[in-house]
Structure formats: C-alpha cells, structure tokens
Amino acid sequence: MFGRRRKVRRSRIERLWRPHLNWYEYPAWLALTPAAGAYRIGLAARGLFWKTARKRANVATIGIGNLTVGGSAKTPFALFLANRLLARGLRAGIASRGYRRTGRRAMLVSDGSGLKADPEQTGDEPAMMARAFAGPIAVARRRIDAIELLRNLGPLDVVVLDDAFQHARLARDIDLLVINAEHGFGNGWMLPAGPMREPRSGARRADAIILISSGDDRGEALAQRQLARLGPAPRLRASLRPRALVYPDRGKWREAPLALAGRRVVAVSGLANPSGFYAMLARLDADLVGVLEFPDHHAYRSSDWQAIAAASRDGALLVTTEKDLIKLERFPFARDSLYALRLEVAMNDTDLAALDELIMGRLRAPKVAASA
C-alpha cells in the first residue's frame, strides 16, 4: 500500500488486544488472563496504600493522563494546556516522568529558554515539549521531585503533570482524562491481556474527560453506551490536527508551511500506533511512497539514520513526528530533507470555555496547604 516499508516486529501481545480475535488466537490470549487478574489485584492494593500516604505539592497541579497504553494524544494535550495557561498570564510549568529515559535522577529539561539536557536522558516527549513551550519543564520518577526542581527556578502558579492519571502518590487539584476516540479501549481487558492500565471505572476520578480525535479513517471506536459508563465527569471534545512542518536549524526548530500536496514523502515514525500519522499525511495530499516504522519511543542509532537517509536519495521528503525529530536531528541529514509534522489541539468555543471555567475555578479556590 505504501511502497517500500521497513518491517518491524510488532508485539505479539498487542495483536491480541483487538476486540475480535481469530479462533486460533484465543488460546494465546487466554494464557494472559491470569496475569491480567494479578495485575488488577496489585493495582487495587497499590491504590489503597497511596490513598492514605499520598502527598500534595505546595503549588496547584493539573494531571493529564489516559486509561490505556499507547498513544492517546495526552502529551500534545498537556502541551496545549500548559501553553494556554501561559497565555492567560499564569506562571506554568510541566512535570513528567520522562518515559524510557536513561537518567534516573530528577532532571531539569528546560528553564523556559530551550532544551538543557540530552533527549535520551530526559525522555523524548519532555524534550519535544521543550521545543514548543516557553515555561520550565522537569522530569522525575516521583513527580513531586520534578515539581521541586521547577519551584527552585522561581514562583509558579500551576504545574501540568504529563501522563499522571495513575500517579497515585501525588494528589492533584484537577485530573483530566484523555481518551482517543478512534482507538477506544481495545478489548477492554487489563494488561497484559488488553491495553488497559486500570479498569474503566477509574474514569470516575476525572474532573473532565477529553475525547480527542486524530481524524483516523477508522471512525470512533466508542459507542454511547461505553461513554455512559465512564461516570459523571463532563465530556469535552478536541481534535488533533497538523499545523505546520518544522525542521531543525542551528539548535532551533523553525516552522514551514504545510506544503505537501503532490510531494513524494517517506513517513518515518516510532509510534505505538502510526495509523493517525499516515491519515494526516494522506489528508494533506502527500504522495506517500514509503513508510519506515520503528518501535514506540525508539532510540535511533547510526544504522537507523543510514536506512532513513537512503530512503530520501531519490528526492523524497522525509516526514516524521516531533518526538522522533528530537532524536533524529543530531544526525547529518541532507539539508531540507527532514521535517516533522507539528500538531495542534483544537477545541470548539463551548468546550474550551467549559475547560477554562473548570480550571480557573479550581485555581481560584482556597487551598489547604500540605507538606511535600
């Protein structure tokens, strides 16, 4: 379908998370269900412990997260929200775990003036956010340690916590649950028998549920009856759409117009599910002549760079994602050959006003101070 394609071995487990399996796949899936039950019991025990031991930071916090593994656009939404808070005059920062980073200690990713550490040490998504956010960003396994790093830089009004819905040890002022409308919940089972990090009943902790669409051609996977089971939190709609192309230039990222119509393009991605990325390129009328797929959060090496660069030797444009560009920009690609698709979150005026009312109302409410 897409011409040349680099074959990457997909997890056999992930293939078993589809809502409808072939008959010969059921024995392998059934073998995973005891582990899923044990995971659920362990998760419940962990939740009970942290219900009494959790701490609260001495700054307002907004948690962004999801119920499933894989891409749900939670990081783009966290970046969108943090930038919106800055635009409203609040002193905002971002704290993240820094998934799959090599560093173990709490680390400052950015002080608001640009990337301060290697993406492999900070994690690709925090480093990517540093290219598009004018506030400070820090990473730590314990988010409260990241918050302390941010507070050491100066006064803060609010910290946005990326991928924090299951971070039980830190109490938040607001929890926003992001659900990808096209991907839904797969088969609805807990890990490893399904993609669920926790049961769907966890949605009842959310102050608002953000149903985000990336325009995937498959359509929405969530039926109204499934949405009704997610509890009383208001449902707000958002969409993820391309805004510009970006390219590296002397340590900075510059924006270029979305001029891909008729261009020969090779898509390069390290995503859990790249189907939405391909759909966006198709809607931009790009001539997708090749696809190079790598595992999610892939750490690119010289051999990968050589394979990617070879794919553009016939004049095709290499288009990747921002979280891949942050790791690929260190390689010596030919000038004007490598770009990333910059995405933006959009909401209609009604839902945006409801989000603002929820957040600003909570931030203005009196706080009970607690030790960090």
C-alpha angles and dihedrals in degrees: 000000000000101000115234113025132181108226113224120184108249121212110268089214092059090054088061093057094079115117091237121040132189114254093251091055096059098081091056091047093048089054088062097052097083090055089049090054092049090048091053092051092048091049091052092050091049090050092052092051096049092043087077100027100046120120135212126225122233090243132061113271134199117195121208120191150123142233099238139056118249132042119336098150092253093138094050088049092049089052091046092051095045091051090048091053090051090050089054090057099258122138099239134177136180127232122191140170091233098229114230094359118154095223118088103191127075108277138190109234097182138355090206096275099081145297112328102181142038113279091231090059095045102033126256099264098052089046090049091051090053088065092058106031127077094201132076124282129194135177132210138147087239104051091208088065090053090049090054090054090052093048090052088064093060144287118338131192099190142359123211111215113210116213094000106131091107095037094114099174095070123060115220132207092219131017119199118190116207118203123184105230094207099045098040116172101315109219090344095239127132123253129316094017091047142003097266118122088191137353119288088249086076087078087078088076091063122103088203136002117223112206103200125191125200093188095252110174092232091078128221116332096195119088121208091251089057092050090050090060093059095083136249100307114124116260116228125187126225136166133210113220140163116267105173146330116262129200134183117256122174096325095319133090117236127197124234130183121273092254100154101122108128093357118134105242136187111201116218119189145158099196136138089233116008096181093102090051091054091046091054092051090049092052088053087058093242115164098236103206098163144014127206111190124191130178119277113282090007117187103224119223134191092268090056091049091052092051092048094046090049090057091063098048093100091058099270117146117240111225120184139158126275093248089054094044091058088064099035098050092080091067120087100249118172114271115275093007102104126059136158128218107242111211131200134197116235129191131180118251095257096052092041091053090049091051092049091048092051095048100040091044092054094044091053092049117102113265128219105224117233133180119260 
